[in-house]
Amino acid sequence: MGLQIGIVGLPNVGKSTLFNALTRSKGAEMANYPFCTIEPNVGLVTVPDPRLKQLEAIVKPQKTLPTVIEFVDIAGLVKGASSGEGLGNKFLSNIRQCDAILQVVRVFENGDIQHVSEVVDPKSDIEVINTELILADLDTVEKRVNELKKKSRSPDKDAKIALEVTERVLEGLSEEKLVIDILLTDEERLLLKDLHLLTNKPIMYAANLAEDQVAGANVKDLQEKMGLDMTSIVVPVSARVEEELNELDEEESQMFLEDLGLQESTLNPLIRGSYDLLGLQTYFTAGEKEVRAWTIKKGYTAPQAAGVIHTDFEKGFIRAEVCAFSDYVEFAGESGCRDKGKLRSEGKEYVMKDGDVTNFLHSA
């Protein structure tokens, strides 16, 4: 299951620094001036999951494959981007296909790093970005409404339904609402799918803090400072910390984090948060050749989960042999689970649980 998160934000908020740290690269150009990113950067990021190490210790596979998320970093947006200001608008199309949006917001103060509006104001910055995304969607939806109006003159019942839904969305956007915040049924939202609206995607906010701020960061305080409600997902990060970690080996990194009062990289909660934002979970397959983490939507049945490995597995699904992760570890693998009666045989109606260690039986 390919997953893609689009990174947006104003220039000089730490987007490219975070991207480089996420992908353990130096692929995104960084500089203390706007628009230093002039091409979209794309990188794959592994989802940190300590359970893989536990499975490795039991199975001793030839290789271990974690699940991954793809991040796309585009040029910083500025006020007026939707009408062509700056370079960000040129690249909005690069994140229209993304599953979710990560908005990087500058909270740190640093006189040596210029801010495009000359003052650090997280609430205002978010309003600027959201407004530009809304305006870009407004243009897309207006075009669709005009198309549907022509179609609805004919006896096309589906066009009339689509027009009514799309006009409601247009009205909401005109009132500066994000599409994801407009009350729509799942069926109505499906009618918008081919438009790839930017504000119809789940959004997570990365609050970029200074080195000495991140360990004691309070999410509720950040939500208030950023003008967000308590349901908004805000993850405290420090691009500066991550930039330094990128230059250290594992032992040095741990010592550096401990000195800052941190237990792990600030990016780990960000990656896990991206995973949760999309309503995803993990199941595992474990054998001598490989231990592998697989990404599925929460609520997937066993056949749907098998289909993530190969579509033929879903079509020819017979049953799934499943161990709960805790049982798999406690009883040292599949044979131990079988001996203790913890290896279950599940059919087509079984809803997968996070961490299930699974073997699928299917017809050829």
N, C-alpha and C positions, 0 to 999 in steps of 0.2 A: 504494500500500500504506500504509494508515493505521497509524501506530505511536504508542503511548502509554506514557509512563513515569510511574508514580506516585511522588511524593516523600513520604517519611515521616521522622519523627524526633520527638524530645522537643520541648516548647516551648523557645524561646529558643536554638536551636542554629544558627540562620542559614538555616532553610529558605526563609522568605519573601524574605529578602534575596537568596539565590541564585536563587530563581524570578524575581524582578524583573530581576536581571541577565541571566539566561538569555533572557528574553523582551524585554529592553530596555524594561521598563515599570516602572510604580510601582503596578501593579494589586493586589498583595498587601499588605495592611496590615501594618506592622511596628511593634512597640512592645516596651518592656522589661517585659512581663508576660505570663503564660501566656494562651493562647487568644485572642490578638488576631486570628488568622485564624478567622473563624466561618462562612465560605462557601468551598467549594473554588474555587481559581483555576486557570484553564486557559489555556495559551499555546502557540503554535507557535514552534519554534526551528529555524533553518536549520542544516544540518550543514556545518561549514566544510570546503571542499574546494578547494585552490588549483588543481586541474586545470581547473576551470570557467573561470578567468581565461585559461589557456593556450588553451582551445578558443575563447573569445571573441575572442582576438587573431587567430586564424586565420580563423574563420567570419564575424566581425563581424555577429552576429545582431541582430534588432530587440529581443529581450529574452532574459534568461538566468534560468532557474528552477532553484534548488538543491533538493535533497531536504530534507524537514523531519521533525521529531519533535515530538509533542505532549507537554507536561509538565503534570501535574496536581498541584497543591499543596493538601494538606488540613491541617486543624487539627492541632496537635501532640498526639501520644499521650502518655499518662501511665500509670503503673502502675494497673491496674484498669480501663483503657479498654474492654476486652472485655466488662466487666460494667456499663458505663455511666458510669465515672468520667471527668470532663473532657468535652471535646467531640469528641475524635478518633474515638471509636467511631461517632458519628453519621455520620461521613463515610467510614468504611472502605468502604462500598458504592460510593463514587465511584472507588475505585481497583481494584475487583474486575475490571473489564473491561480494565485495563491489561495491557500485554505484559510489563512488567518493573517492578522496584521500585528506586528510588534512595533509600538510607537516608543522611540527612545526620547526621553525628556530630560533636559539638563536641569539639575538641582544644585550642583556644585558651583561655587564662586571661584573665579580665577581671572584676575585682571590681565594676565598674559594671553588668554584665549578670548578673542573677540566674540561677542554675541551679535547676531544680525540686527537685533533691535536695541542693542547697546545696554540692555538691562536683563538680568536673569529673572524671569517670571514664568514659572512652570504652567500656571493656569492659562496665561495668555498664549503661551507657545502651543498648548494643546488645542486651544480654540482656533488658532491660525491653521494648524494641520487639519483639524476636523472640517473646518470651513472649506479648505481647498479640496478635500476628498468629497465633500457634499456637492460642491460646485461641479466637479468632474462628473459625478453621478447624475446630477441634474441635467447636464447636457445629454448624457446617454439616454436618460428616461424620457426627456422631451422628444427626442427623435423617435423612440419606440411608440410614444403616445400618438404622434402624427401618423405613423405607419398603421397603427391599429384603428385609428379613426377611419382611414380609407377602407380597411378590411371590414369594419363593422357596418358599413353601409350595405353590404351584401348579407344574405341570410346565413352568416357565419356565427353560430352560437358561441364557439370557443373564443373567437376574436372579441366578442362583446364582453365575455367574462374577463378576458385578459386586459381589455381596455379599462374596465371598472377598477381592477386591482392596480394597474399601472398608474391610473390617475390618482388613486389614493396615495400611492408611493410618491408621485410627483408633488402632491400637496404637502406631504410630510417633509420632503426635502426642502420645499420652499419655506417651510417653517423652521429650517435649520436642524431637523432631526436626522440622526443616522438611520439608515434603512433597517438596521438590526434592531432598533428601538421602536419601530413602527409595528403596531399590533397586526399580525398576519398569521393565517393558518399555515401549516406545513405545505398544504396543497397550493396555496396562494404564493408562498415563497418559491415553490418549485417553478412557477410561471416566470420568475425573474432570473432563473439559474443561468440561462444563456447570455444574460447581460453582463455577468461577472462584475456586479456592482461592488465598489471598494468598501462602502459603508454597510454592506450586507454581510460582512465577514466579522467573526469574533475578534475583539481587540484586547491586547494585553499591553500594559505600560511598564517600561523599564525606567525606573527613576535612577539616573546616573549621579552618584554621590561622590564626594571626595574620599580619599583613603581613610581619614579619621572619622568619617560619618557613618560608614556602611555597617560596621559591627553592631551599633546600637540603634539602627534605623527602626522606626515604628511605622508600620504600614498605614495605620489609621491616620497618623499625623501627615504622612505623605499624601494620602487620598484627599485630605482637607486642603493641603497646600497646592495640590494640583487641580482642585475644583472638581473632584470626582466623587461619585457616591460610593457607599460601602460595598456595593456589589462588584465594583470594578476591580479587575485583577492588576495589582501593582507589585512589582518585584524590585526590591532595592539591589542595585548593582554598582560596581565601580569600574569603569573602563580603565582607569589609571592602575588599579590593582591588577586587573586582568592583563594589562600590557606588560607589567613587571613579571607576573607569573609566567608569561609566554617565554621569558628569557631564562627561567630557572629550571633546574632538574627537579625530580620528584621530591627528594629529601629537602632541598632548599625551599621548594614551594610550600611544603608543610610547615617548616619553621617560620616562613614569612607570614603565612596565614595565622599561625598561633600568635605571633607578635601583634597582629592586628585584632586578635580576639575572634577570629573566624574559624569555623570547623571545616569548611570546604570553599571552593571557588564560588564566587557570587553568581557564576554562570550556570551552575548545576540546578539551582532552583528555577532559573529562567528557562532552561531547556525542559525541565520536568513540567513547569507551568505551561509551556507551549503545548506539551503533550496532553495535559489535563484540559486545557482550553478547548481543544478539539474533541473532547469526549472520547479519548482513546484509552486503551489498556493493552497489556502485553500477555501473550502466552508463550510457552517455550516448547521447542522440540529438543530432545537430548539423545545423542547416540555417539558411537565411537568416532564417526567421521566429523561430526560437528554438533556443538551446542548453539542454538540460535534463538534469538528473541524475535517474535513476530508482532506486528502492530495491527490491532483490530479496533473497530468501534465498540464501545460499551453496548451490550445487548445483542451482539452477534451470536447466532447459533453455531453449533459445531460444524455443520456443512459450510456456512459462510466463512468461518475461520479457516477451514480446509481450503476454500477457494482462494485465500490469500497466498497460499503456497503455490497452487496451480488450479486453474479453472476446472480441469478434469477431475480433481479431487472432490470438488463440490458436486459435480454432475454424477460421479460414480460413488458418492459417499455411502458407506455401509454402517460404520459405527466409529466411535472414538474411544480409545483407552486413555483414561484421564487419572492423574494423581494431583492432588492439591500440592502446591509448592512446599508448604510446611511439612506435609507427610513425606514427600520425596526426600527432603533433607533429613528428617528425623530417622527414616528407615533406610537411608543410604542408597536410594535409587529405586528403579522400577521393580527389580526382583524382591527387594525388601518390602515394598508396598504391596506386591502381589501376595507375599507370605502373610502379611498382616491384614489382608482383606481391604487394603486401601486403594487398590487399583480398580477403578470403576469402568464399566462398559456403558457408554452413553449413546443415545440415538439422535435422530434428526431434530428433536425438540429441545435438546440440551442447550442452555444459555451459558456461554463460556464465562469463567471467573478469572479475574486478574491473577496471573501467576500459574495458571494451570500448566502442568507438564503433560504434553499430549502426543499420542501416536494415532494417526488416522488410518483406518482400513477402508479401502475403496476398490471398486471394480476397475478393470483395465479399460 
